[in-house]
Amino acid sequence: MSLRQRCAVLLSLGLALAAAPAAAAPYLWEVLSMNNRVYLYGTVHAGRKEWFPLPREVEDAYEDSRVLVVEADITDANAAAGATSAMTYPPPDALRAHVPLEDYERFMKLLPRYRLLEPQVGYLSQYSVDAYLLRRAKTDLKPIVELEGNAAQIALMTSFSEKEAATMFKGTLDALESGLTNEQIAGLVGAWQNGDPQLVLEIARRYNERVPGAVAIEDKFVWSRHEAMARKIEGFLTDTKQRHFIAVGALHLAGPRGLLEMLRKRGYVVRQL
C-alpha cells in the first residue's frame, strides 16, 4: 500500500468512527434553469445500515430523477482493483521507505486499533450514502453518469509529490492521535444532518488551522475540481430535459467556492429543499 493510499485509509477510518445517525434535515438543493432542474445532494462517506432509506425529501428527489450523477462509481470492482494497483508500491518497495520511521511506527500502532473498533461501533464505508445511491440506481436500471470517474480521482491522488504526501500522512496521524479527526467528522456529520453548508465550511477551516499543509491539500482535493464539475452540471441544466440527481461530498457544496454559489453566480436559481 502506498503512502497516498495509507492516508486515504486513515481518513476513512476516522470518518467511520465518528459517523452519526441519518440526516434529520436533508443536505439537498434544487437548481433551476429555464429548461430543466437538477438536484444537488451532499453526501458523507461512511455510515450505518439503519440510515437507509434516506429522508423522504431525498428519496423523492431521487425518484423524480432519470439519471444518477456521482463523482465516481465507487462500487465498480474493476475500477477499485485499478485504484489498488495504481496506489500500491511495487515490491520490494514499501511504505516504510517513504516516511520517517517515527511516523511509520505511529501508523502501525494506530491501524490495528481502528480496525478493531470499526466493526464494533457499526460505522462502515460500505454503508456510505454514495454506495447506497449507486446500488439503488443499478437495481432500478437507472443510468449512472460520473462527474469525474475513478481514473481521474486516482490521477489526482497520485499527483502528490513525495513531500506533499508525507506532509499529509503526518498531519493525518496527528489529527487521529489528538482526537481532532473524530471531533471534525462528528461536527461535519452534525452539520450535514442539519443541512448547514456554512457550518461544514467552518469545521473544515478549523481543521486547516490546526494541521500544517491542510489548506493546500484541500485546495487540490476539493476546490480545484469545481470548474470542471460546474460545467458538467450546467450541461445537465441546459442540454437536456432529463432530471439528474447529483451526489457529491458535502464540502463540495459549501461556501463561496462551492458548487451551489458557483451556479448561483451563473444565473441559476438555487434553493434548499
VEXTOR-43408 format. One record per residue (C-alpha): residue in one letter; x negated, z negated, y negated. Coordinates in nm, 4 decimals, decimal comma. Layout:
> residuo/east/up/north
> A/X/Z/Y
...
//
This chain:
> residuo/east/up/north
> M/0,0000/0,0000/0,0000
> S/-0,1342/0,0970/-0,3415
> L/-0,1704/-0,1207/-0,6500
> R/0,1230/0,0571/-0,8133
> Q/0,3399/0,0048/-0,5057
> R/0,2447/-0,3643/-0,4858
> C/0,3590/-0,4079/-0,8469
> A/0,6923/-0,2463/-0,7632
> V/0,7322/-0,4749/-0,4604
> L/0,6621/-0,7871/-0,6647
> L/0,9073/-0,6839/-0,9360
> S/1,1812/-0,6067/-0,6851
> L/1,1262/-0,9387/-0,5081
> G/1,1600/-1,1228/-0,8355
> L/1,4847/-0,9385/-0,9008
> A/1,6177/-1,0152/-0,5547
> L/1,5641/-1,3871/-0,6017
> A/1,7167/-1,4039/-0,9464
> A/2,0240/-1,1857/-0,8962
> A/2,3667/-1,3247/-0,9793
> P/2,7330/-1,2637/-0,8902
> A/2,9068/-0,9405/-0,9778
> A/2,9812/-0,8446/-1,3358
> A/3,2781/-1,0145/-1,4996
> A/3,2824/-0,7615/-1,7855
> P/3,1566/-0,4152/-1,6931
> Y/2,8416/-0,2699/-1,8453
> L/3,0315/0,0573/-1,8802
> W/3,0782/0,3121/-2,1612
> E/3,2764/0,6292/-2,2105
> V/3,1113/0,9132/-2,4042
> L/3,3369/1,1823/-2,5519
> S/3,2643/1,5339/-2,6720
> M/3,5121/1,7968/-2,7937
> N/3,5310/1,9366/-2,4397
> N/3,4711/1,6547/-2,1960
> R/3,3956/1,2909/-2,1302
> V/3,1384/1,1153/-1,9132
> Y/3,0970/0,7551/-1,8053
> L/2,7670/0,5731/-1,8528
> Y/2,7181/0,2664/-1,6321
> G/2,4175/0,0358/-1,6435
> T/2,3035/-0,0975/-1,3067
> V/2,0894/-0,3710/-1,1535
> H/1,8721/-0,3098/-0,8522
> A/1,9401/-0,5946/-0,6095
> G/2,2486/-0,7887/-0,5164
> R/2,4796/-0,9358/-0,2581
> K/2,7315/-0,7770/-0,0234
> E/3,0203/-0,9672/-0,1786
> W/2,9606/-0,7988/-0,5146
> F/3,1480/-0,4947/-0,3907
> P/3,3767/-0,3256/-0,4680
> L/3,2734/-0,3263/-0,8321
> P/3,5049/-0,4341/-1,1185
> R/3,8267/-0,2351/-1,1410
> E/3,7235/-0,0521/-1,4595
> V/3,4066/0,0723/-1,2894
> E/3,5832/0,1764/-0,9710
> D/3,8476/0,3606/-1,1768
> A/3,5816/0,5453/-1,3761
> Y/3,4057/0,6438/-1,0551
> E/3,7347/0,7691/-0,9080
> D/3,8073/0,9647/-1,2262
> S/3,4739/1,1467/-1,1978
> R/3,3998/1,4600/-0,9994
> V/3,0194/1,4061/-0,9873
> L/2,7927/1,1029/-0,9462
> V/2,4716/1,1159/-1,1502
> V/2,1771/0,8826/-1,0764
> E/1,8166/0,8588/-1,1876
> A/1,7085/0,9422/-0,8312
> D/1,8680/0,9292/-0,4874
> I/1,7095/0,6107/-0,3542
> T/1,8959/0,6490/-0,0237
> D/1,7137/0,9742/0,0608
> A/1,4980/0,8803/0,3612
> N/1,2688/1,1825/0,3275
> A/1,2031/1,1059/-0,0376
> A/1,1356/0,7412/0,0465
> A/0,8795/0,8464/0,3054
> G/0,7146/1,0726/0,0499
> A/0,7020/0,7894/-0,2010
> T/0,5345/0,5606/0,0502
> S/0,2756/0,8252/0,1291
> A/0,2055/0,9036/-0,2367
> M/0,1696/0,5398/-0,3333
> T/-0,0433/0,4178/-0,0438
> Y/-0,4217/0,4009/-0,0365
> P/-0,5512/0,6185/0,2482
> P/-0,7675/0,4187/0,4965
> P/-1,0252/0,2821/0,4723
> D/-0,9359/0,2287/0,1068
> A/-0,7241/-0,0782/0,0332
> L/-0,5708/-0,2779/-0,2491
> R/-0,8446/-0,5395/-0,2488
> A/-1,0923/-0,2757/-0,3643
> H/-0,8915/-0,2096/-0,6807
> V/-0,8099/-0,5539/-0,8190
> P/-1,0123/-0,8670/-0,8943
> L/-1,0478/-1,0917/-0,5896
> E/-0,8686/-1,3746/-0,7706
> D/-0,5608/-1,1586/-0,8306
> Y/-0,5626/-1,0273/-0,4749
> E/-0,5685/-1,3803/-0,3365
> R/-0,2841/-1,4825/-0,5692
> F/-0,0808/-1,1865/-0,4472
> M/-0,1371/-1,2714/-0,0812
> K/-0,0144/-1,6261/-0,1440
> L/0,2963/-1,5073/-0,3254
> L/0,4108/-1,2326/-0,0917
> P/0,4916/-1,4447/0,2181
> R/0,6815/-1,6923/0,0021
> Y/0,9077/-1,4235/-0,1410
> R/0,9553/-1,2506/0,1915
> L/1,0688/-1,5806/0,3390
> L/1,3092/-1,6706/0,0597
> E/1,4752/-1,3360/0,0031
> P/1,6920/-1,3251/0,3190
> Q/1,7720/-1,6931/0,2849
> V/1,9317/-1,6547/-0,0566
> G/2,1000/-1,3283/0,0396
> Y/1,9965/-1,1026/-0,2518
> L/1,8683/-0,7697/-0,1231
> S/1,7745/-0,4325/-0,2683
> Q/1,9972/-0,2644/-0,0086
> Y/2,2906/-0,4140/-0,2000
> S/2,1808/-0,2666/-0,5312
> V/2,4566/-0,1147/-0,7431
> D/2,2813/0,2236/-0,7271
> A/2,2724/0,2202/-0,3460
> Y/2,6412/0,1245/-0,3301
> L/2,7421/0,4138/-0,5546
> L/2,5267/0,6612/-0,3629
> R/2,6728/0,5537/-0,0286
> R/3,0248/0,5866/-0,1709
> A/2,9583/0,9331/-0,3073
> K/2,8176/1,0519/0,0238
> T/3,1149/0,9110/0,2136
> D/3,3543/1,0702/-0,0364
> L/3,1622/1,4002/-0,0232
> K/3,1227/1,3729/-0,3994
> P/2,8376/1,5843/-0,5449
> I/2,5275/1,3864/-0,6476
> V/2,3067/1,5001/-0,9352
> E/1,9693/1,3426/-1,0157
> L/1,8647/1,2971/-1,3792
> E/1,5018/1,2905/-1,2668
> G/1,4603/1,2752/-0,8907
> N/1,2245/1,0849/-0,6669
> A/0,9332/1,3241/-0,7194
> A/0,9418/1,2722/-1,0968
> Q/0,9571/0,8952/-1,0563
> I/0,6661/0,8989/-0,8110
> A/0,4679/1,1087/-1,0581
> L/0,5405/0,8515/-1,3281
> M/0,4270/0,5622/-1,1095
> T/0,1085/0,7382/-1,0040
> S/0,0239/0,8417/-1,3613
> F/-0,1065/0,4953/-1,4464
> S/-0,4806/0,4615/-1,4744
> E/-0,6580/0,2006/-1,2633
> K/-0,6929/-0,0156/-1,5735
> E/-0,3227/0,0116/-1,6624
> A/-0,2173/-0,0612/-1,3057
> A/-0,4483/-0,3636/-1,2821
> T/-0,3065/-0,4992/-1,6091
> M/0,0485/-0,4507/-1,4793
> F/-0,0419/-0,6159/-1,1491
> K/-0,1917/-0,9226/-1,3158
> G/0,0985/-0,9527/-1,5594
> T/0,3484/-0,9372/-1,2756
> L/0,1638/-1,2093/-1,0855
> D/0,1508/-1,4295/-1,3970
> A/0,5243/-1,3827/-1,4535
> L/0,6117/-1,4687/-1,0945
> E/0,3909/-1,7777/-1,0808
> S/0,5151/-1,9128/-1,4144
> G/0,8811/-1,8626/-1,3324
> L/0,9152/-1,6041/-1,6088
> T/1,0351/-1,3338/-1,3676
> N/1,3236/-1,5440/-1,2378
> E/1,4094/-1,6529/-1,5915
> Q/1,4038/-1,2930/-1,7147
> I/1,6051/-1,1400/-1,4351
> A/1,8623/-1,4197/-1,4363
> G/1,9033/-1,3562/-1,8088
> L/1,9222/-0,9796/-1,7655
> V/2,1845/-1,0035/-1,4951
> G/2,3817/-1,2511/-1,7058
> A/2,3754/-1,0039/-1,9938
> W/2,4828/-0,7300/-1,7527
> Q/2,7710/-0,9499/-1,6362
> N/2,8917/-0,9756/-1,9946
> G/2,8383/-0,6096/-2,0830
> D/2,5877/-0,7032/-2,3547
> P/2,3124/-0,4430/-2,4093
> Q/2,1793/-0,6228/-2,7170
> L/2,1084/-0,9304/-2,5066
> V/1,9442/-0,7124/-2,2403
> L/1,7104/-0,5791/-2,5090
> E/1,6372/-0,9268/-2,6441
> I/1,5473/-1,0593/-2,2987
> A/1,3157/-0,7643/-2,2392
> R/1,1500/-0,8366/-2,5761
> R/1,0791/-1,1957/-2,4743
> Y/0,9020/-1,0705/-2,1606
> N/0,6966/-0,8258/-2,3653
> E/0,5832/-1,1045/-2,5978
> R/0,4530/-1,3173/-2,3100
> V/0,2938/-1,0571/-2,0810
> P/-0,0106/-0,8594/-2,2053
> G/0,0338/-0,4845/-2,1717
> A/0,4093/-0,5094/-2,1078
> V/0,5071/-0,3173/-2,4237
> A/0,3034/-0,0110/-2,3263
> I/0,4370/-0,0249/-1,9708
> E/0,7972/-0,0483/-2,0944
> D/0,7388/0,2476/-2,3267
> K/0,6150/0,4565/-2,0361
> F/0,8691/0,3386/-1,7771
> V/1,1780/0,3347/-1,9983
> W/1,1785/0,4829/-2,3468
> S/0,9576/0,7866/-2,2839
> R/1,2130/0,9208/-2,0346
> H/1,5151/0,9186/-2,2625
> E/1,4859/1,2504/-2,4429
> A/1,4996/1,4438/-2,1156
> M/1,7824/1,2227/-1,9859
> A/1,9838/1,2668/-2,3071
> R/1,9517/1,6457/-2,2919
> K/2,0932/1,6486/-1,9390
> I/2,3801/1,4191/-2,0355
> E/2,4601/1,6475/-2,3301
> G/2,4828/1,9325/-2,0825
> F/2,7452/1,7409/-1,8838
> L/2,9407/1,6910/-2,2069
> T/2,9242/2,0476/-2,3370
> D/2,8623/2,2878/-2,0491
> T/3,1254/2,1734/-1,8005
> K/3,4699/2,0151/-1,7903
> Q/3,3873/1,8139/-1,4791
> R/3,3790/1,4383/-1,5300
> H/3,0429/1,2798/-1,4481
> F/2,9819/0,9129/-1,3632
> I/2,6229/0,8420/-1,4721
> A/2,4469/0,5322/-1,3349
> V/2,1125/0,4266/-1,4823
> G/1,9232/0,0999/-1,5113
> A/2,0830/-0,1346/-1,7647
> L/1,7886/-0,1311/-2,0083
> H/1,8226/0,2464/-2,0499
> L/2,1484/0,1890/-2,2392
> A/2,0211/-0,0816/-2,4743
> G/1,9049/-0,0776/-2,8333
> P/1,8193/0,1897/-3,0932
> R/1,6052/0,3822/-2,8429
> G/1,8660/0,3580/-2,5667
> L/2,0825/0,6418/-2,4413
> L/2,4025/0,5103/-2,5997
> E/2,2570/0,5123/-2,9510
> M/2,0863/0,8477/-2,8944
> L/2,4198/1,0023/-2,8023
> R/2,5964/0,8419/-3,0985
> K/2,3390/0,9896/-3,3347
> R/2,4018/1,3325/-3,1832
> G/2,7677/1,3123/-3,2835
> Y/2,9348/1,1956/-2,9637
> V/3,1975/0,9211/-2,9564
> V/3,0717/0,6253/-2,7543
> R/3,2945/0,3321/-2,6673
> Q/3,2638/0,0447/-2,4242
> L/3,5381/0,0149/-2,1627
//
